[in-house]
């Protein structure tokens, strides 16, 4: 859910407990995210500030963020101004969705100066803004000028102004409860009149007060408005006393979160409580952030691969149609022979001729299409040309189709590896691989090659102590199978589908059925068939694997093998991987 003013106030209270924290490091893992690394109370902590339109927020995060090799300009600006700064306090104007982080910094003359980092959490208009102590803007993540129809400018040198006030009531101040109008719904009434109230919170207060989320205030019995006013004052006391109860609502996956329990969904969801709002948000966002991170950085590769697959599929369809046409080669030769052997029957300008083919048993009449603008002998020569062309095409097309099908299988294997990528290192490996195969310009991948070292294969430990290695992409598959593995190790791969090369290391021991079964499950889970049931997995000794000359990365052949049938199991693979993480 978008963070409302009250949720932001709870997060501000969390930050207030870290006044005096030293800022040691600043990174910008995404174009709209900044991570501040603090040293506070004897430990290192990460503070995420996100201006992402779909999930703007500020929170302490417990999971690392993968960073680009080169810092963006806004990150470099923050490092210049906030290096070794100390957090003075976090300030929230009323219950607005704005949080101002005040820092004690040093200028070029080592004098103490104040600088501010402001996060505005307002959907698509979310922003990060760096100012001096007087509000003069150094720069912003998103600059805003008058051309954007905004009532204020956010540009270097301009004095920062808060977003326009909506003239709502702040429950943190003393206030008189407003009188509702005829037909007012409780949830809309609260959202429209009170500052910092999201629709979720307004519906929850209505539900707890009246039993429904959209109660009509004019239809409530006497005292209904008083009950609503009392609920608002109870909420105020909880906020002032910091009596938060951070909760994540879960179905099959996390659905929502808030700083107070939410009961309006009934048994449709279950609530999980956390000690802090940041911990709740960690549980909600950690998996979503990883998926979004990979999606952003792999968008160009994904588009390239899908386009190449579609183009190659069309090419194969056309070639197969041409091959089907070329199978008429013998028919064209017969037509030419019949025309030449019956030239005396032609008078000229015929559009077709019916001639008897005595080579068949019994003889049969054949209807032969003709070009009326040509003589009979020229029509015969045309059929001989079609015959030669079809014969040549038949041989060439068979070879081209074989190569195209192999290339299509390769692209599907890259697509499968991309769908399972979990970090920038794996994406860099895929870029190197595609550049090596000519799908990407090598110049475009040159910078990527400097970004980080090649990632390592996944490593698992079976229940009875055997080591299993699993390639993350085709280049790793080749290295693992052809160089790393011993000839007596066991090799696993899903049958006739893209997937990782999986190797069960012998280490001088006799393989157990349990280890072989778990290795087969690992191979099935790390493949394009990970959602299927009863997956066929071929396995054989490494010495039976060979790579044909000129074959694409990851492509190998084998003749001696056995096949096991297993069900993919991500939970088992995670458990086996956690026993011996790479």
N, C-alpha and C positions, 0 to 999 in steps of 0.2 A: 504494500500500500504506500501511497505518498506520505511522507512524514508531515504530520500537522504541527501546529504551534505547541501543543501540550507535550507531544512526544519529543519535540526538539528541546523543550524545557527540561525534560527528564535527562536528555543527553547532556545538556548544559550543566546540570547538577553533577553528572559523572565527571565532566571535565574540571569542574571546580575543585574536586579533590586532588587535582594534580597541578595546582598553582605552584610555580617555581620550577617546573620540569624543564630540563635543558633540551633544546632541539639539536640533535646530532647530525641528522641526515634528511635529505628531501629527494624524493623520486616522483616520477610521473609515468606510471605504468600504462595508462591509457590517455588519449587526447583530452579527456574530460575528467580525469582522476588524478589526485595528488595524494601521496602518502608522506606524512611527517613522522620521523622516527625520534621519539623522546626517550630520555633517561630520567625515570621518575621513581622515587621510593625504592631505589636499589635494583631496579629492573628496566629492561628495554621494552618500550611499548610502541605500537604502530597506530597512528591516527589517520584514518581514511577520510578524505574530503572528496565527494563525488558530485559533479554537476551533470551527470548523465540524465538525459531527459526522462528515461524510463524509471530510474531508481536514484534520484538525488538524495544524498544523505551525508551525515558525519557520524563516525563511530570508531571506537577502538576495535581493531581487528586482530584475531589470533592466528590467522593464516597468512603466509607470505604472498606477496604479489610479484609476479614475474615482470621484470623491467626490460625495456629496450636497451640496446647497447649505447645509444646516443640520446642524451637528454634533450627534450624539446626546449624551445626558447623560453616558455613560461616557467619551466622548472629551473632553468639557469637564472632567471630573474629572481625567483624565490631564494635560491641558494645565495645569490649576491647580497640580498637584503636581510635574510633571516638566519644566516650562518651563525651557529652557537648562541642563538637567541634563547631567552627564557620566557616561558608562558606566564603572563601576569594574571590574566583571568579570561573567562569566556562570558560575553555579555549578549543578552537577548533583549531587544527592544520590545517590551510588553510580551505578547505571545505571538509575535510575528515569526514567520518562517525565515528568519535572518539570525545568524550567529556571528558575532564579532570576536575574533581571537586577538587579544592584545599581547604584544611581545615587547620585552625589554631587550633592545639591540644596541650595538655599538656602531657609530658612524666611522668615516675614514680617519677621524682624529681621535678615535677610541672614546668618544663622549657617549654617554647614555642617551638614547633616543627611543621613542616609542614608535612601533609600526604595527599595522593591523592587517590581518588576513580575514576577509569577510566572505562567508558562504551564504548564498541566497538559494533556498530550497523551494523552487517555484516551477516545477515541471519543466516544460521546454525553455522557460526563461531562467533556469538555474544558472548560477555563475559563481566564479571565484574571483575576488577582487583584492589587490594589494594596495594599501594606502599608507601614508605617513600618519603621525599622531594627530594631525589636524584634519585628516580625511582627504588629503590631496592624493589622487589616484596615480600610482606608478604604472600599473597596467592591469589587465583583466584577462581571464581565460577567454571570454567572449566580449569583444568590444561592441558597444551599442551607440550608434549615432542617430541623428534625427530622421534619417531615411527609413528607419525600421518602425516608424510610428510609435516609438516609445516616449512616454512623458518625461524621461530623463536620459541624460547621456552618460555612458560609462566609457570614458576615453582617458588616456594619459594626460595629466595636467588639470583635469576637471575635478572639482570638489565632489566627493561622494554624497549622494542623497539616498535616504531610505526609500523603498518602494512607496507609492502613494497610499495613504491611510484609507481604510475602508470604513472608518468610523464605527467600529464594532466595540462591544463591551468586553473589557478584560476582566476575567473573574479573579485575577490577582489583586485588583483594586477593590475599594468599597463601591458597591453598586446597588441600585434598586432594580429588582427583577421586572423586566418590561412586560407590559400587558399584551397578550396575544390578540390577533385579529380574528374575525369570523372566518372559519375554514382553515386556519393555520394547522399544518401537520407538525407534530412535536419535533421530528427530526429536522425538517427544513427550518423550522422556527429557531432551533438552537444553532444550526449552521449559519443562518443569515444574521443572527443577532450577536453571537458571541465570537470573540477573537480566538483563533487557534483551534476551533472545533472542526474536525473532519466529518464527512458523512458517516463514517464507521462509528466514531464516538457518539455522534448525535443519535444514531439508530440504537446504539447500546443503551444510552440513558433512557430513551423512550421505552425500550424493551423492559429494562429493569423497573421502570416506574409504572408502566401501564400494561405490560405483557405483550405488546406488539411494537414493531419497529417504526410504524407510520401512524401512530395514534392521532386522530383528529381532536385537537384540544377543545373545540367547541362542543364536542359530544361527550366529554369526560364528566363524571359526577362532580359534585361540589367538593372542592379541595384538591382537584386534579392539578391545577396550576401551582398550588402551594406545595404539593408533593414534588413537582418538577423543580421548583425553586429550591427545595430542601436537598434534592439530589445534586443540584449544581453546587450548593454550598458544601456538601460533603466531598465533592470532587475537589473543590478549592482547598479544603483542609488536608486532603491526601497529598496534593501537590506541594503545599507549603511545608508539610512535615516530611516530604520525600518518601512517602509510603507507597512506592511503586511496586507493582507485581508484573514484571515483564513476562509476556506470554507469546508463544508461537502456536498458531492454529494449524493443525495438520490433518490432511486426509491421507491419500496415498503419498502425497508430497506436501511440503510446507505451503500453506495457502495464504497466511496473513500473519501479522505480528502487531503487538501494541504494548504500551507500558502498563496497561491494566488488563485484567482478565476480560475476555469477550465471551458472552453466553448466548448471543442472539441466534447462532447457527444450530443450537441444540446438539443432537447426537450426530449430525452430519460431519462434524470435525471433533478432534480432541485437542485439548490445550496442554502445552508443555511449558512449565514455568522455568525461569532462569533468574540468576542472582542480579544481573545487570541488563540494561537495554542493549548494550553492545553485544553481550553474549547471545541474546535472543536474535539480534540481527545477524550475527555470525552464522547461527544455525540456519537462518532463513536464506542468506545470500551466498554462503560459501560455494555451494554447488552451482548456483545460478551464475555467479561471477566467473567461475572457471569456464563454463560452457560459453558464456558471452565473450570472454577473452579470446578463446580459441576461434569462435565464429568470426570475430572481427578481423583477426590476423590471418585467417585462412580463406577469406572471402574471394580474393583474387585467384588463389589456387583452385578453389572449388569451382569457380566460374570457368576457368581455363579447362579443367578436366571434363566438366559436364558438356562444354561446347565441343571439345575434341571427341568425346564419346558419341555425341549426337551426329557430328559430321562423319565420323568413321562408320557408324551404323548405317547411315544413308548410303555411303559409298559401297559398303558390302552388299546392301540390297540391290543397288544398281548393277554391280558386278555379277551378282547371282542371276539377275534378269538377263544380262548379256550372255552369261554362260548357258542359260537355258536356250537362248536364241541360237547360240553357236552349235548346239547339238543337232541342228538341222543341216549341218554341213553335208552329209551324205545325200540328203534330199536335194540340195542345190546341184550336186554333181549329176544326179540322175536326170534332173530337169535339163541340164545342159546337153547331156548325151542324147536324150530323146529328141531335142530340137534339132541337133545336127544330123541325126540319122533320119529325120523326116522333113528335111528342108523342101523337098519337092511338093509337099502338101500345103506350104504356106503361099498365100497370094499377096501378103503385105497388109499392114495396119490392123492386124488382129489384136484384140485386148486379152485373149486367152486362147488356149488350144487344148483339145482333149486327145491325148496320145496314149498308145498302148505300150505298157512296160512288159516286155517278154522275159525279162530277167526274173520276174516273180513267178511263183508257182502256186496257183494258176496265174496266167497273164492278167493284168489289171489295167483298166483305163485310169489315167491320171489327168486331172485338170491343172494346167500350168498357166499361171498369170503371165501376161506379156505387156511390154511397153509398146503401144501402137505406133509411137513415133520412130521406133527403131526396126531395123530389119530382123529377120529370124536369126541370122547368124550373130548379130550384135546382141540380141537377147540371150543367146547361148553363152556368149563371152561374158556377159554380166553375171550369169549364174555361176560360171567358173570362178570369177573374181570373188563372188560371195562365198564360194566353197573354200577358196584359199584363205580368205580373211577369217572365216569361221574356224578353220582348222588351227590357224595361228592363235586366234583369240582364245580358243578352248584351252590350249596349253598355257598361255600367258595368264589367263584369268584364274585358272586353278592355282597357280603359284601366287598371284596377287591376293586372292581370297584367303589363302593359307596365312600369308604374312599379315593381312589386315585383321584376321580373326585373332592371331597371336598378339597383335598390338592392342586390340580391343580388350583382350583378357588382361594385358599389362595395365591398361588404364583403369580397369575395374579394380585391380589390385592396389593401385595408388589411391583410388577413391576410398577403398576399404581402409587403408592405412590412415588416410586423412580423417575418416569418420571416428577413428579410435585415438587420434592425437590428443595428448593431454598437456602439452607445453610448447613453448616457442622453439626449444631445441629440436623437437620432432618436426615442426614445420620448416625449420631451417634445413634439416636433412632432406625433406621432401623437395624443397626448392633446389638443393644441390642435385638431387636425382633427376628432376625434370629438366634442369639446365643441361646436365650431362646427356640427356636423351634428345635435346633439341627443342623441347616444348617451351622453355624459357630462354631468354637471351642470357648468355654467360655473364655479360656485363651487368645485367640486372641482378644476378645472384652473387656477384663478386663482393658486394658490401655485406650480404648476408653471411658469406663464408667466414667473415671476420667477427661476426657477432658472438659466437659461442662455439665451443667444441662440440663434436658430434655426440649425440646422445647414446646411451648404452642400452643393450637389450634388457627387457624385463627379466627379473630374477625371482624365482619361486623356490620354496623348499617343501617337498612333499611331506605327508604326515609321518613317513618312516625315514626321513632324513636325506633323500636324494635331491640333487639340485636340478632345476629345470630352467633353461634359458629360452626366451621368446623374442624374436625380432619385432621391432616396432614398424619397420618399413622394408622395402625391397633391398636397399643397400645393406642394411643390417642382416637381412635374411641371407644374402650371399656370403657375407663375412662370417656369420655364425655357422652356416652349413659347410662352407668350403674351406674355411681357414681355422676357426676356433675349435670346432667339434673334433673329437677323436673318431677314427673309423669304426670303433666298437660302440659308440654312443647310439642311442635310438632317436630317430627322426620322425616327427609327427606333422601331419598337415591334413586339413579337411579335404574331402574328396571332391575334385572337379569344381572348386569354388575358391575365390580369393581368401587368403588368410595368412597368418604369420607362420614362419618356419619355427617349430618348437623342438628343442633338443633336450632329451633326458640324459644327463651325464652319468656314465658308468662309475667312474672313480674307482675302478678295480673291484666293484661289487656286482653280485648277480641281481638283475632287476627283479623286483617284486611285482605281483599283480596289482597291488594297491598303487605303487608308484606309476606303473604304466597307465592305469586307469585315470589317475589324476593328471598325468601329462596329456592324455588324450582330451580330457575336459578343458585343460588350459588352451590347447590348440583350437578346440571348438569355440571357446569363449572369445578368443582373440582372432576372430574370423568374421566374414560377412554373414555367417549362419548363426551368430550368437543369440538370435531371437528364436531360432527353430528348435524343434524337438527331435530326438533320436538322430543325431548328426553322424554321418559316416566319416571316420577319421582314419586315413591310411598311415601305417607306421612300418618302418624298416630300419636297418642299420645304416649308418652314414656311408659305409663303404659301397652301398648299392645306389647312391645318389651321384648323378653326374650332370654337368651343365653343358648343353650343346654349344658349339662355337657360334658366336654372334647372337646368342639368345639375350633377351631383355633381362634387366636386373630382377632377381627373384625367381626367374624361370629355371626349373630343373626337371629332369626326367628320371624315372625309376621303373623297373620292371618287376623286381622281386619285392613283395610287400604283403602285409596282412591288413585287414580292415576291422576296426572296432566301432561300435555304435554307442554314443554317449549323449547326455544332455548337458548343454552349456550351463555353467553355474558361476555367476559373477561373485557371489558371496564366498564360495569356496576359494576362488582365485584370489580374492582380496585377503582372505585369511592366510593362504599359503604365501602370498607376497609379503604380508606384514611380518611373517616369521623371519624373513631375511630380505629386507627392502634393499633395492639397488641404490 
